[in-house]
């Protein structure tokens, strides 16, 4: 019987340079595109002179908005499945495919140049002359919400495109009013850039005879990308084939198509030749959908015994100059679904406003509002522990929702499937040696280091995806190789390992005779969502499990025929069909081979699973050290105890959790994609200015599984891709604040860069 693989099968291909990413594809006779982008954050376009660019060597075409007036191109429409306060609907500004009468953020597309070579296209793009009349840029919440603020769109009064609330405001206020203790916190979660390994790229070709586009571009789901592009181009989805590519990181920014995608496809059709575009790293910094950019204020009321009475939270979310399809929705819905976190309270209220500014649009970056929802709750709990002089873990234990209350309906009407918060906290308390911290603090002090410890407990949603079901297919090719088809595209999750293992373990098919075909446009037509919301392992994993079990059932009749026995006398075990009481046997591999080459293989199977949701949870502890002389900080130890339900592959799950934790640790200790408040120019547009986490940021990390299977899917699994990021943000930040509090610093906010930490320690005010 097949066993689970150690490591990832795809790694051998990817680390030896045999992967094929978007930029690796080329076609004969292809042209190259480059973009003239706005270098003003907010300005009226008084005119565009493209004549010099058109006359530049090698240039085939130059497009501005006026050239596309009759093309019927449009932008994606944002999604908001519920009304806001007072029935408010999401106010959606138009985003022209190319800037038309004004620009609204630095990097916005103004013109596209197509030339014979990439260098010729880039040189010509520099020659497009745009006459701008500057307008005041709106950067930051204070300026956007000021009474005299510049209004970005007449249709969006006050620059607030959506205002939502959930819970019971009056009840929460009343509970806090009678509380013996009240703590208040305001936190910043700075804007971050996705910065995947692979910058954006696209190759498009149009087949005039078939009226079909073929495109090669990084995506989180080929069908989702296809459907989005079909809307942008005004063509049926069947007219677009998104070819399979490897994806070098996504983090939420590779689901929705960007304007460049539709423009390159338009040029390929108009010019009758393939067109390729490769983003530069600087362009990606400017134009990739950013994440975070959130400010949250909150308050927590407690009784005299430390019992939590109520939480209130007030969110400001920077949507940027235009709306992505998912940004406003995920920021609002995920905060709502997480409610008061792991704690039982009498009342909860949350308000979230989505604010327009002259910055790049934001979207569902890894965690999509969930890290901030955990951060505000856990920061409030730590502040309460400090105010009451209680151990932070002890205070949490007094208020945790117990396992016997699951499934648990929150005060915002979300039904959580399963969790055991007390078990998570007990385990992390033990594994982190929480109570041994004073000795470690003293030892660090003897070396001139300032040590801090932080804990966070959280629960977060995974799954869903906006579709009713997912379909997964297993089909056998002419050589008898099993092809596993699904709608989501991998960007580091290990599909070629985990799904192969599932099918091989159940059917006994040799893993070397199984291939994963993620988002294959030439495969069967399937319904399914992209790789979003940490959903694919539990949905596709459940689907492939069902499909593999069905193959075993189907194979029974075929085996009986091959063994010349009654199906009632044949049983399946360890990858073989055996006639009971005899030594007559046939392997599944042999059975597959006997029917290979048939027009339709009798074992071909399609399975369907509902688009279920689950709620992973965890308890994490971090210990950090800060050098007071330099402000340099590092995570000395990180302990994660997580409930991701049934673990399909422990090594891959641990890798996902580690990646998410470091993702958020990087956010806490440096990542800050910030703009100049006066000019609107980005001040962190390269890796010289934007601090990425390095391997030495975390000295030691250990992860432990403490799972409660989810009843909501066939495997009992819960999402793993974002849990680390959700837990990592509050855990690391609580450790930073603890270290500073021990040195007499009461207020601090992200990012915890050396300069800001040094200033806080040496002047007591990190804002100076």
Secondary structure, 3 states (H helix, E strand, C coil): CCCCCCCCHHHHHHHCCCCCEHHHCCCCCCEEEEEEECCCCCEEEEEEECHHHHCCCCEEEEECHHHHCCCCCCCCCCCCCCCCHHHCCCCCCCCCCCCCCEECCCCCEEEEEEECCHHHHHHHHCCCEEEEEECCCCCCHHHHHCCCCCCCCCCCHHHEEEEEEEECHHHHHHHHHCCCEEEEEEEEECCECCCCCCCCEEEEEEECCCCEEEEEECCCCHHHHHHHHHHHHCCCHHHEEECCCECCCCCCCCCCCCHHHHHHHHHHHHHCCCEEEECCHHHHHHHCCEECCEEEEEEEEECCCCCEEEEEEEEEEEEECCCCCCHHHHHHHHHHHHCCCCECCCEEEEEEEEEECCCCCECCCCCCCHHHHHHHHHHHHHHHHHHHCCCHHHHHHHHECCHHHCCEECCCCCEECCCCHHHHHHHHHHHCCHHHHHHHHHHHHHCCEEEEEEEEEEEEEEECCCCCEEEEEEEECCCCCEEEEECCCCCCCCHHHHHHHHHHHHHCCCHHHEEEEECCCCCCCCCCCCCCCCCHHHHHHHHHHHHHHHHHHHHHHHHHHHHCCCHHHEEEECCEEEECCCCCEEEHHHHHHHCCCCCCCCCCEEEEEECCEEEEEEEEEEEEEEECCCCCEEEEEEEEEEECECCCCHHHHHHHHHHHHHHHHHHHHCCCCCECCCCCCECCCCCCCCCCCCHHHECCEEEEECCCCCCCCCCCECCCCCHHHHHHHHHHHHHHHHHHHHCCCCCCCCCCCHHHHHHHHHHCCCCC
